[in-house]
Amino acid sequence: MDNPLLATDQLPAFGAIRPEHVEPAIDTILAENRQRLEALLDGGGPYTWDNLVAPVEAMNERLMRAFSPVSHLNNVMNDEDLRAAYNACLPKLSAYQTELGQNEALYRAYREIAERPDFAALDAPRRAAVEHALRDFRLAGVDLAPEAKQRFAEIASRLSQLASRFQENLLDATKAWHLTLTDEAELAGLPETARAVARQSAEQAGEAGWRLTLDMPSVQAVLTHAEDRELRRRVYEAFTTRASEVGPNAGEYDNRGVMDEILALRHEQARLLGFDNYAELALVPRMAPDVATVMGFLEDLAARSVPRAREEFAELSAFARERDGLETLEAWDVGYYGEQLRQARYGLSPEDLRPYFPASQVTRGLFQVAEQLFGVTITAAGGVETWHSDVGFHEIRDRDGALVGQFYTDLYARENKRGGAWMDICRSRTRLGEEAQVPVAYLTCNFTPPVGGSEALLTHDEVETLFHEFGHGLHHMLTAVDVPSVAGIAGVPWDAVELPSQFLENWAWEREALDGFARHQETGEPLPESLFQAMHAARNFQSAMRMVRQLEFSLFDLRLHAEYDPARGARIHELLDEVREQVAVVRPPAFNRFPNGFGHIFAGGYAAGYYSYKWAEVLAADAFARFQEEGIFNPETGAAFRRHILEPGGSVDLMELFRAFRGREPSVEPLLRHSGLAA
């Protein structure tokens, strides 16, 4: 018991966790789980929730609590030894999950429970947990012949390893490139914040000058602000060729073979289960009923947005031509001239807003929004071990003072940390005797880091991202469900999981919310009305171009999985070209290898599901429309959202929950208005 990963009744002891703890802890828990499951099934029934399902839920939750800090550290403090320990566990975990999913005795026991006369008397979460499990048994191949079961297990194990390899290649490729400039004139146009970060990065590397990297804040600063066109091209090329066979690190961390194998194995897995393609399989547990419905949804949005996106791109091209005589607007020019046009049209740059968004103020303001909406209090808590000095820890309490959730925050980009922003689960809500285990979340971002001891100042985009991830966190932490498999975000259809996150983003735009935290770092003055009005005037600037970019990703992902043909192979770039011909207005150069870094679908949960961002955005915009009608801080409306959307987690059909909150089916009109695309 001196292995910290086995102390699953406590918060992770991050300071004590070592790579050599990982395999022994997972081996121990897997062995104990197998013994426990065998004992549960040995009795032969009759099976009930209490004598079978509840113990299985507890076993799986314990395993998750042990591996969660390992997976998290692999993402945020990656090193060679930890990576090896993490990867060594993936086949073991995959084999265990496949064993459970293909265990015919366990399947029969769950089916027996579902067929009992008193099944209907169980509460909604328990019924949902059993029903979801029965669906998942079938999707794990419980009905397959022995040889097919074995092949399914092999595929599942290999896919878990390939997803990890994809992410590792991307992380290593991101770390492998940097550009150190010694002449400050080359940085012309870059904001002072970006220059300071680049100088600090060079100092930390023992270099003189300014060090540019492929971390998103650095890339974004160059592509948006750098006057040197050749510098923009170099950074764009390095970023868009990561983990590929071309570019400055050509072939070094190439994801081509990984992507091809992932797509082939997903297709084979779907065919084993009787589906025509992986997209059909992926849609089974989602809101969208079939591939045709999703395709129609995306193509309808494209029909509404592509004409306007072409107009926006023509305006941008004309602006660049008139301003600088640029005859051809390349992909590395779009961000720069977009920013110049925005400033010319609205008198607003993201850097104008940054002084009003010190990170600590934004965080407090975010918490105040959640407190007002959902009747909770959020406070910092000390005495908790973390993995880095930047990491914070907070608690959420209800009106009666009861602890309902806890969360870690890790906000800034650094070396050996996966890019992007995400919420992940540390532990789920469950019942431990008479008490509920409090859910705990990780909230991770990659914002511009503090420089020289000064507080980090966020862009408004980063503010919006923080609100987004906290929306996911609230979905996890404010659940009222005690069954881990359907508590919080668990069991929620993947195409609805972005609803609370996209919903909460709206408060980053509301004057009443901004007044609580948008204050100048030096003077304490609130955000001036002129800047607020300029923000809103510019909110839908190039919104159609942003829309078609998301549609490009969604259509590419869906077609990649729905049209896979083993005889022709993945056709990754051929398919992407076809999609771009349909919806793209910015045509990337031939060297662009966007798919090689598309972690959402190759290393995340969004395979045949990237459309979920737009699908859920319809729900989020419509849900927020009720607040616009009734008051953005109306406590009754906030309580209704908490009661109908956040608390039930995955225990009730999402469409049923949405109708209960909104009083009707969702409408696409609020999204179109929200995006400036309404007729």
N, C-alpha and C positions, 0 to 999 in steps of 0.2 A: 504493500500500500504506500510505499514511498514514491511511486510513480504519480506525478501530479495529474496526469490525464485520467487516472482512475478515481480521482476525487470529484466525481461528477455531481455531488451534492453541493458543491461550492462554485463560485465564479472561477474562471480559469486563472491559474497561477502563472501568468505569462512569463514572469521573471524566472520561474523554475523550469519551464518546459524546454527540453533539449531534444534534438533529433533522435537520440538513442532511446527516448521514452516512447516514441510513436508506435513502432511495430509491436512491441510487447503489450502495450495497452490495448491496441485494437485486437491482437490475437487473443488476449485474455477475455475481452468482452464478447467477441464472436464465439469463442468456445463456450462461455457461460450461457449465451443466448441459445445456442444450439441444444445444449443440455436442457435448458428450461423449456424450450419448445417441445422437445421430445417428451418430457414429463407431462406437459399440458395435454398432449395428444394421446398419451398412453392410456388415459382413463376411458377413452372411447365414447365419451358423452354421457348424458345429454349436455350439449355445450350451450353456454350462455354468455352474455356480455361480461359478467364478472369473472367467470372461471376461464375465459379464453381471450376475448378481444382486449379487455383492459390490461392483462399481463403482456400481451404482444405489443400493444401501444407503449407500455412502459419500457419494454426491452429495446424497442427501436429508438425511443427518446433518449435512453441512456447512451446508446451507441452514437447518436447524433451529438450529444453533449460532449462526448470524448473526442470525436473527430472534428467538430466545428472549429475549435481553436487552432488545430493543425492546418486545416484548409485555409483559415483566415490568415495565419502567419505566412503561409505559402504565397498568399496574394500580396501581403503588405510589408513583409520583411524577408523576401525570398533570398535564399543562399543555397549553395550546392548541396550541403548535407541535409538540410530540411527538405529540399526538393526531392532528393533520393528517397528519404523516409516516406514522404507523402506519396510518391509514385509507387513505392513498394506496397502500399496499402490499397491502391486502387483496384487491382485484380481481386484481392481478398474481399473487399466491400462489394464489388460487382457480383462475385460468385455468391456471396451471402444473400444479396437482394434477389438474385435469380433463383436461388434455392427457395426462398420464401414464396416468390411469385409462382413457382412451378410445383409447390408442395401440394399434391393432390389431397392428402388427408386434411391439411389446413383449409384448403379450398372447400372441401365437403363440409367441414365444421362451420365455416362462415355461412355457407349456403343453408345449412341446417338452422342456424340462428335466424337467418332472414326469412325462413319458411315457418318459424314457430308462430303459433297463434298470438303470442304476446309481443311479437316484434313491433307491431304498430304502437304499443304502449311505451316503447323507448322514446327518449326525447330526440329532437331533430339532429343534434350532433352525433349521437350514437347510431341512429339509423343511417345517416349520411356516411359515417366512417365505414360501416359494413357494406353499404351499397357501392361506395368508391372502391373498397377492397375487392369486391367481386368483379367489378369492371377491370381493375388492375391485374387480377389473376389472369383474366383472359388475354389482356394485352402483354402479359409476361410469358404467354405460351403454355399455360397450364393444361390445355386440351391437346397439345401437339403430341405426335408420336415421339418415342424416346430419342431417335436420331435427330429429329428436328429440334427437340428440346435442347439437346446437347449443342447443336449448332447455334441456337438462339443464345445460349449462355456464353459461348465463345465470342459471338458478335458483341454482346453487351459488355463483356470484359475488355475487348479490344477497343470499342468505342470510348470507354472511359479513359483508356490510356492515350488514345489519339487526341481527345479533347485537351488533355493536359499537355501533350506535346505541342499542339497548336499554340496554346497560350504561352508556353515556355519559349517557343521560337519567336513569338511576337515580342515578348518581354526582352529576350536577349538581343533581338534586332534593334529594338528601341534603345537599349543601353549602348549598343555597339557604335553608334554614330554620334559624333559631335563636331562642331565647327567653332574654332577659337579665332576671334577677330582681334587684331591689335590696333587697328585704326578706327577711332570712334566715328569718323566720317561715314564708315560703311553702315553704321547703325542709324543713319538719318531717318527720321520719321518715327522710330521706336519710342514709345512713352518712357518716361523716367523710371517707372516701376519695372518695366521689362529690362531696361538697361541695368538697373540695380541688381535684379535677379541674375542676369547674365554675368555681371561682374562677380557676384557672390559665388556663383557656380564655378567660375574660373579660379577664384581664390581657394575654394574647397578642393579643387583638383590640382592645386599647386602651380597654376599657370598665371601668366600676365594677360590682361585684356578682358575680353567678354566671351563667354562660352555659351553657344547655342546648342540646345539638345532637341530630342524628339519628344520630350514631355509636352503635353498639350498646351500649357500656358506659354511655353517658348515658341512652339510652332504657330499658335494662334496669333501671338504678338507680331511675328515676322510677316505672316501672310496677310495680316490686316493692316499693318502700319509701315512696313519697311519700304522706303522709297526706291531702294536699289532693286531693280527688277531681276537681275541675275541672282541676287541673294535669295529673293523669293523663290525663284525657280529651283535653286539648289536645295533649299529646305523642303519645298513641295516634293521634289523628286525623291529625296531621302525618306520622307514620311510615307509617300504613297507606293514605294517599292519595298517597304519593310517585309522581311520574311519571304522574299521572292527570288527569282533567278536573274533579276536585272537590278540596276541601281548601284549605289556606291558599295554595298555589301553583297553584291550579286552571289546567290547560291549558298551563302554562309548559313542561313537559317531558313531554308526554303520550305514553305508550307504546301507546295504544289502536291506532292505525293500524299501528304496528310489529308488534304481536302478531297482528293480523288478517292482515297480509301474510305473516308467517312461517308461520303455520298453513296458509294457502292454498298457498304455494309448496312446503312440505313434502309436502302432500297431492298436488300436481301431480307432484312429483318421484317419489313412490312409485308413482303411477299410470303414469308413463312406463316404470317398470321392471317393471310387471306386477303390482304389489301392490294390494290393495284399499284400503289406507290406510297412513299413515306408521308407525303402530305395528308393523305386520307387517314393514315394511322394517327398522325399528330393531332388531327382535329377531333378525334373521338371524345376527349375529355373537355373540349372547349365550347364556348357559346356558339360560334359559327357552325352551322350544320354540315357544310360540305365545301369542297374546293371551289365549286362554281359560285357559291354565295360570296366567298371571300374575293374571288376574282372580279365578280360583278361590283362589289363594294369598292374595290381599288380602282377599277376602270371608270366608275361613276365619278369618283373624286378626281381622276385624271381628266375626264371630259370637262369638269368644272374649272380646273386649275391650269392645265397646259396652255390654253390660249393666252391667259393673263401672264403666265410665266414667260412666254415668248415675248410679250410686250415689255415686261420688266427687263429681260436680257437685252432687248433692242435699245431700250432707254440707257442701260448701263454701257453698252458698246458705243452708242452715240456720245455719251458723256466722256468716255475715255479718249475717243477720237478727237473731240473738240478741245479737251483739256490738254492732252499730251501728244496728239497726232498718232495715237495707237490704232493701227489698222485692224489688227487681230487681237481680240481679247482672249488670252490663254487662261487655263484653269488657275494658274498661280497669280493671275491678275484680278480675278473676280472679287476676292475678299478685300483687296486693297482699294480698288475703284468703287466697290460697294460702300466702303467706309468713307471715301472721299465724297461720294454722291450723297450719302446720308448727312454728312456734315454740311455740305452745300445746301441741301434741301431743308434740313431741320435745325441746323446750328448745334448739333449734338454729337459728341463722341462718347464711347463707353468710358474713356478716361475722365470725362467731365463728372461722371457719377461716382467714380471709385472713391474719392475722399469722403463720400457720405455713407460708405458701407464698410467701416472697420469690422473685422470678423466677429469680435466679441459682441458688438452692438447688434449685428445681424442675427447672431445666434439667440441673443436675449429676445429680440423682436419676434423671431420665429416662434420661440416658446410662448411668448405672450399671445400670439395669434392662436396657437393650439389651446392655450388656457381659456381664452375667451370663447372659442368655438365649442369646446368639448367639456368644459367644466372641470379641468384638471389643474394641478400645479406642477411645475417642472423646476427642479433645483439641482445644482451640482452636488456630487457626493464624493467625499474623500476616502482615503484608505483602501483604494481598489488598485490592484496591480494592472498595469497596462504594458504595451509592447514598445512604446516610444514616448518621449517627453512631450510631443505635440498632442497626445491623445487625452481627451476628456472623458468623464463619466458622469451620467446624470440619472435622476430618478423621476418617475411620474407618479403622482399621488392623486387619488380621487378627492371629491369634496369632503368626504368623511376622514381624510388622512390616510386611507388604506393605500398601500403600495400596489400599483397596477403594472408597472413596467420599468425597465432600466435599459440604458443604452450607452455605448461607447461612440465617440466622435473622433475621426481621424481625417482631417480636412485638407492637408497640403501634399503637393507632389514631392516625391523624393526618389532617389535611386533605389532600385530593387523593389519597387512598388508597382503593382499592375496599374495600367492607365484606366481612366474612366471614373465613374461614380456609381456606387451601388449600396443597397441595404442587404445585409445577410443576417441569418438567424444564429444567435449564440445558444439560446435555449427557448423552448416553447412553453406556452401555458399548459399546465396539466394539473391534475388533482393528486395531491400527496396526503393521503388520509383525510383529515378535516380541512387542510389548508391547500390553497392553489399555489403551484410553483409559478413565480412571476416570470413573464416572458422577457428576454433580453435580446437586444439587437446590436449589430455593428452598422454604423453609418460612415461610409468611406467616400471621400472625394479626392480630387487632385487639383486643388486650387493653387493660385500663385502663392508661394510661401512667403513668410515674413522675411524682411531683409534688415540686417544690421541691428537687430534688437528692437526694431519698430514693429508695430502691429501690422498684420496683413490687411490690405485693403482689397475688397472684392469688386469685381465687375458686377453689373446687374445680371448678366447671364449666370454668373456663379451664384448669386443670391437665389435666382430662380432654380438652379440645380439643387441647392441646399434644401429649399422648400420641397422640391420634388422627392428627394430621397427621404426626407422626414415624413412625407405622406405615406411612403412604403412602411416606414418605421411605426407610424401610428396604426396602420392596418394590422401590423404584427402585435403591437403592444397593447392596444385597447380592445383586443378581442375579449369576449365574455365566454368563450368556449373552452372547456377543460379537456377536450380530446385532441391530442397533438396533431393527428393526421388531418383534422379539419379546423384547427385553431389558427387565427390570424390569416396569413396569406396561404397557408397550407390548404389544399383542396379547392382553392379559388381557380376558376378557369383561367388559363394563361392569357387569353385575349381580354380578360377583365382586370388582370392584376395591376395594370397601370392606372386604373380609375382613381384611387385615392391620391396617388402621387401627382398625376396631371391636374387633378382637382385642386390640390393645395397650392400649386404654382400661382394660381390666380391672385392670391393675397399679396404676392410680391409686386403686384401692379396697382394695388388699391391705396388711395391716399390715406384712408383711415388707418390702414395697417402700417404704411410707410412712416406715418407721423410718429409711430412708436419706436422707430429705430434708425431711420435714415437721417443722421445728423453728422455735420461736418466734423472730421476727426480733430481739428484744431480749435474751431470756434464753438462747436456744439450747436450751430445753427441748423434748423430743419431744412430739408430739401426744398429749394426755392420753387415757387409755383411755376416759374418759367421753365425750369428743368423738368418738372413733373409733366407739364403740358407737352414739352418737346419729346419726352419719353413716350407718351401715349400717341403723339402724332406719328412717331417713327415705329410704333409697335408692329405694324403690319407692313413695314418697308420690306419689299421683296418677299412677302409671305407666300406668294404663289411659287416662287423659285424654291423656297424652303419646302413647300408642300410636295413639289414634284421630285425633289431629292429623296424625301422619305418614301414616296411612291416607287421610285426607282429601286430602293433597297428592298421594299416589300414585295414588289412584283418579281424581282430577281430571285429572292429567297423562295417564294412560293413556286415559281416555275422550275427552279433548280431541283426541288424535291418532288414536284408533281409530274414532271416530264422526263425524269431520269430514265435512260434506256441503256441497259447493260451492254448492248451491242455497239452503242456509240460512245459510251463513257460519259463523263460529267458535263462536257461542253461548257465549262464555266464561263470562259471569256466570250464564246460565241453567243450564249444566252444573254449575258450582260449587254453585249452590243445590241442585240435585238430589243431588249428592254429600253436601253438608252435611246434607240431610234424612235421608240414609242413616246417616251415621256421626258427625256432629258433635254435641257436647254444649254447646259454647260457640257461640252464634249471633251472629256479628258484626253491627254496625249496617249500615244500607243504604249508608253512605258508604265502607265498607271496600273498598279496591281492591287486595287482596292480589296478584292475578295481575300487576298492572303492575310489581311488584317481584320477581317469581318468576324471578330470574336463572338458577337452576339449569336450567330448561327452555327459556328464551328466549335465554339468552346463554351457557349452559354446555353440558356434554356429556350432560345428563340428560333430553333430550326423549324422551318415551315410556319413560323409564328411572328416574324417581324411585323406583319400587318397589325399585330396586337396594339402597337402604339397608336395607330390611327383608329382602330376599332374602339379602344378604350377612351380615346380622346373625344369621340362622339358622346360617350356616357359622361365623361368628366365635364365637358362643356355644358351639357344639358343639366347635370346636377348643380353646377355653379349658377346656372340661370335661375334656379329657384332662390338662391341667396340674393341675386340681383333684384328679384321681385320682392323679397321679404325683408331684406337688410343683410348686408354681408357679415354682420356679427350678431344676427338675430339668434338668441340663445335657444329658442324652440327649434329653429331650423337646424342649428348645429347639433342639438340633441337628437333630432330625427336622423341626421346623417350618421351620427355615431351609432344609434340604435339599429338602423336598417342596413348600413353598409359596413361599418367597421367591426361592430361587436359580433355579428354572426359568422365572420370568417368564411370558410368554405362549407359551412354546415347546411346552407339553404341555397337553392338555385338562384344564381345571380340575377337573372331577369326578374324573378319573383321579388327579390330584394329591391331592385331598381324601381319596379312598379310601385312597391309599397312606399318608397321614398318620394317618387316623382308624381305618383297618381296616374301614370300612363306609360305607354311604351316610349323608349327613347326616340328623340328626333335629331336628325343631322343638322337642322337649321342653326342651332346655337353654335356649332362648330364652324359653320360657314361664316356666320357673323363674326365670331371670335377671330377668324383668320382673314377677315376682310374680303371674303370671296362670295358673299351673298349677292344674289342678283339685285 
